[in-house]
Amino acid sequence: MTSDSNRDAILLIAHGSRRQQANDDLFRLKEMVQESRPGQIVECSFLELAEPTIPQGAEACVAAGAERVLMFPYFLSAGTHVANDLTEFREEFEQKWPDVEFKVCSHLGLHPLMVQIVFDRLAAAE
């Protein structure tokens, strides 16, 4: 995705927590993504325990004029939520908004940069 694809939306998806500070991390990530990609449609959503929900986030993307919604799972592993639940949401959204493409992106997982993040966190503990 390039920065000139203003009709693409990024829907950040986290699990959700009863602890607001945990949920606030996703809102801060949204701000960071928007700072890096001015004009980009970026929305947050949570699978459970917090709002906006995934359907509310998708609705916000469509209302903002998205023609394609990139559903980004902010998850470390591909458990049931990533492997099944997000696909079910994608299918539901494609039926509700047939003119909008929804795509589930890869989760964070074992991306090569994860090693550097681990080392950064270890260094911060010293």
C-alpha positions, -999 to 999 in steps of 0.1 A, spaced: 0 0 0 13 34 -9 6 67 8 -13 80 -22 -40 53 -18 -63 76 1 -93 53 -5 -76 26 15 -84 24 52 -63 8 79 -85 -9 105 -63 -16 135 -77 -46 155 -67 -55 190 -82 -80 214 -95 -54 239 -90 -53 277 -109 -43 308 -78 -22 315 -81 11 297 -43 17 296 -40 -14 275 -66 -2 251 -50 33 249 -20 17 233 -40 10 202 -53 46 201 -17 58 203 -6 34 175 -34 49 154 -20 84 160 15 72 151 3 56 118 -17 88 109 14 109 116 34 87 92 6 87 66 -12 120 66 -46 118 49 -48 80 54 -80 67 69 -70 49 101 -95 35 127 -91 14 158 -113 -15 169 -114 -42 195 -126 -78 193 -141 -77 228 -142 -59 261 -138 -24 246 -151 -1 220 -152 7 191 -159 -29 181 -147 -44 149 -181 -37 132 -180 -1 145 -145 3 131 -154 -11 97 -185 12 96 -162 42 104 -139 32 75 -167 29 50 -183 62 63 -150 79 57 -150 68 20 -129 37 21 -129 15 -10 -106 -10 5 -102 -18 42 -70 -34 54 -78 -52 86 -46 -53 106 -46 -77 135 -24 -62 163 -18 -97 177 14 -116 183 2 -150 173 -24 -165 149 -48 -180 174 -85 -185 168 -92 -148 167 -68 -142 139 -73 -175 121 -111 -176 122 -129 -147 138 -114 -120 115 -122 -140 84 -158 -143 96 -159 -105 101 -144 -99 66 -171 -121 50 -198 -103 70 -185 -69 59 -182 -79 23 -219 -89 23 -229 -57 40 -207 -34 18 -203 -52 -15 -186 -23 -31 -158 -22 -5 -130 -47 -4 -119 -60 30 -86 -78 34 -72 -94 66 -35 -86 68 -9 -108 85 -6 -104 123 26 -92 140 39 -127 147 75 -136 140 83 -107 118 121 -103 115 120 -69 133 105 -86 164 140 -97 174 151 -61 175 121 -52 196 130 -80 220 165 -67 223 153 -31 228 130 -42 256 157 -62 272 181 -33 271 155 -10 287 153 -34 316 190 -31 324 
